[in-house]
Amino acid sequence: MHRLTLNVGDELRRIAEYFEGLAEDAGVALAVRGDAQISAERDLFRRAVSNLLANALRYTAQGGVIELTVGDSGAGTTVTVRNPGPQISPADLPRVFDRFYRGDPARSGAGASSGLGASNGLGLAIVKTIMDLHGGAACATSGAGQTEFQLTFPKRDAGDE
């Protein structure tokens, strides 16, 4: 795996720009905030965030705002994709990164209006695999009409590049 030092804010803006047309069609706004650097394989990073953003678009109602943020945390650098929408059941949260797992059937049909279609249950499993390859972690929280996915990349080593 060929890791580079990535400016995460720039990468998030590029990804948001790529999804801008789909977001506009769905009547959803994208907001990007923060800046940090990580050591990561660029294409894998983009795939992980794109998978999360595609899911967020699938479940965000017209007029909603999806937030993509980055910041440093004690464990490393955390990228967050947060969207308003139906809650993921607490019973489903521990399994959302499992291959082919699809939670509440009420959430599964929500994608028709976004133009993204139904999920095949692989996107979040791919995200977890990408984070494992980077020595990082992926987690999800959901409640009060909001879902948040966090990708935590380990602190950069001086020898990374």
Salt bridges, closest charged atoms under 4 A:
ASP10 OD1 - ARG13 NH2 2.93
GLU11 OE2 - ARG14 NH1 3.17
GLU11 OE2 - ARG42 NH1 2.70
GLU11 OE1 - ARG46 NE 2.61
GLU67 OE1 - ARG33 NH2 2.63
GLU67 OE1 - ARG82 NH1 2.81
ASP98 OD2 - ARG95 NE 3.65
ASP132 OD2 - LYS128 NZ 3.04
GLU148 OE1 - ARG82 NE 2.66
